[in-house]
Amino acid sequence: MWRGLALLSSISIVLTAATMQEKANVPSADVIEARQESMDMSSSDAIKAGREAKTQAYSAAALAKWAKTLPAMFPAGTGQADTSTNSQALANIWQERLEFEKVAADYARATTDLASFAAANDTAGFTKQLDQVNRTCSSCHTRYKAGAQTPPKK
Ligand code: HEC
């Protein structure tokens, strides 16, 4: 529950930061830090497999909300090489923007389905879908996040 609340409030911070950046030219460091925070909140701590699906409905809905806004959190000028803020966002996010948005849309779809399984309290479906969601995290990181390309060490 607390994780869910934290995720929701982090989403509003992110959205505010994105809007502020557009309107008032708030430093891109704020956007970068806010999106990293949301990424941290969306890692598997927030949503647990092996529990009754309906107990995860709140967190799953929050994740689906964040997933839809994800591309907006990568405005131009906030890549790894663009600012002094520590970031792992690779330049190809902007070089092949349509592809990036397609990968983000796959993720958004997967999280929306996850939220539906949770709302329907379909625990088996939810558990399977959680794997699917995790795959969409990885397929974006492999292409667009620094440090995710190295194969895991044995
Ligand atoms: C559409 C692309 C995309 C998807 C989908 C995506 N990420 Fe990320 N993620 C990124 C990028 C790009 C960064 C680097 C952001 C930066 O450092 O500015 C990142 C960074 C992170 C970080 C590091 C945050 C930090 O503190 O530096 C974590 C953890 C993370 N993602 C987890 C996840 C999880 C878990 C999911 C799925 C539930 C996910 N991500 C889905 C693109 C994505």
Boltz pocket constraint, residues with backbone or C-beta under 6 A from the ligand:
constraints:
  - pocket:
      binder: B
      contacts: [[A, 32], [A, 35], [A, 36], [A, 37], [A, 39], [A, 40], [A, 42], [A, 43], [A, 44], [A, 70], [A, 78], [A, 86], [A, 87], [A, 88], [A, 89], [A, 90], [A, 100], [A, 103], [A, 104], [A, 107], [A, 133], [A, 134], [A, 136], [A, 137], [A, 138], [A, 140], [A, 141], [A, 144], [A, 145], [A, 146]]
      max_distance: 6.0
